[in-house]
Amino acid sequence: MHRTWQRHLNKLRWLILSLVFCTLILLPFFHLYQTYLASHSYDLLLSKEKLVYDTMESLTAPFLSDPEKQLEALKGTTWSGTLFGLKLSDPLAIVSQASAAMKLYWPFILTAAIPVIFTVIFGRFFCGWICPATFVYELNDSLGAWLRKAGLPISQHRMDRRLKYLVLGIGAVLSAVTGAVLFAAIYPPAIIGREIYYAVAVGGFGGGTVFFLLTLLFDLMVSRRGFCRYLCPGGALYSLLGRYRVFRIQRDVTNCNDCAKCNVVCQFDLNPLRDGFGQECNNCTACIAVCPTDALRFELKVKDAANRGPGHLGQLYRKQQQKSEKLEVQNI
Amino acid sequence: MDRRAFISQFPMAVGVTGFCSLPFAIARLLAPGVAEASESRIPLPGALAPHSDFINACIGCGVCAEVCPPRCIRFHMNDGGKEANTPYIDPAERGCILCGLCMKVCPTEALTVTPIRKVKMGIAQIDQSACYPWVNISLCGACYNICPLGSAAIRPEVRSSNRTAVPVVQSGCVGCGLCVDICPEPSLPIKIVDYSLSTKKYTEKNSEKYKVKLEPEQVNSATGELKY
């Protein structure tokens, strides 16, 4: 049987996630390198700074002719940044800034246009494909699996998934009341880039690091991927925007053999086995990668299919068929 | 969500939001050195005028710091509260060179592109009891030599009470803080103070009081600068 190419998307996703994370780590060093270049004073640098200079020079020299200017192309974090002169912002930044200032500033709102368009088409893709926190959370999740294997009692609470919409709403109201952009302090993609910059270029770390470590502990001890599932305000906003997304993962019921590997591998506790995707799916494609019969794949569809029952290759379906055949025989 | 579920989950959500302020306290305990910045904090160039408006507009992305060539921009890293993650400049550590890159790169209206002579970060005040030329110790002139705005912001003036020319802040000072950065006196006699508080109080009134009538041969007629 010719297998679908979509099962390789998960590897591509991991490549992109690690690239984004590595870039976020490198960006502060690039900035340091730029400032050293601008000062034209290699001999005056400390030995530590010389090490940074030499490393960055060896990294950039093969690709860039004028690193001081060309490195300006990539600045900022996944919260807000510039990419080759194009300013991009997280939609949550727009929501929180608009609610804090109580007025709209259109040049800033337009910076979120491209992410919003992509979210409307692909759903919550940012969470699965770009978010630097996802990279850490998924590694943390693997660690949790190892700990569970080692016999540590790790509880897996389930909460109401709608809690994150409440966090989004309360956060927006509190932003409006206090007049400060509060989401910046609790939104992991905003925290990570900023805290890496603090650690590398400013020295020390801020409250964001502690908050992020606490969410890691929460994921490990209380609920698997609990922060993304139940609490993340950005995830809530992306879920709302991607509710009527055009591309979505769908189950081909004729190919499904009810092995339920997709439900086990789904980090967001969705139910791909019975067509339960909903707006929460972050398109991580882990279920496509794990499916042995290629029953799951992306389709051009605006609405999820209703529960189509057991897969046609599974035992349950065969028993049901036999039962209905018997009934038919009896009826005749 | 029905009412009962809402009531049962509301305290938890409030708890979560309250919990979010806790990390700042822990971070302050773990890294106390970061919080101990000096008192001299000034806003960034082109920042929105009342500080509360600036906090409204700033999303804490930190791009302004990532483009800053002298790396003078610091952050309220673990202060918590409203100002969390917003940038400031500490001229005692490093002054702003008024390059304007942060204004260009800011995605929001927190920093608006402003001509450098119209920037209002504050205004320099010189403590005349500590400044070397003012107390007749030596000829220094570091502040007016480094000033990027030249004689419109700070210039040497000849006073009858002093042996050498003393630095006097003019109304064109935008408060970039390079003079604070360069000042050799360890007690930092120059302070950047809030623009609205000090413009009239110091520059105009005091400089009028101390102003000496210059003889025509003391001034270079072509450039208007003083001869020494």
Interface residues (C-beta under 8 A of the other chain):
Chain A: L27 P28 H31 L32 Q34 T35 A38 E72 K75 G76 T77 W79 S80 G81 T82 K87 S89 A93 S96 Q97 A100 A101 M102 Y105 P107 F108 T111 D160 R162 L163 L166 V167 I170 G171 L174 T178 G179 A180 V181 L182 A184 A185 I186 A190 G193 R194 Y197 Y198 A201 V202 G203 G204 F205 G206 G207 G208 T209 V210 F211 L214 L231
Chain B: M1 A5 Q9 F10 M12 A13 V14 V16 T17 F19 C20 L22 P23 F24 A25 I26 A27 R28 L30 A31 G33 V34 S52 D53 I55 N56 A57 C58 I59 G60 C61 G62 V63 A65 E66 V67 P69 P70 R71 R74 F75 M77 N78 G80 G81 K82 E83 A84 N85 V105 P107 T108 E109
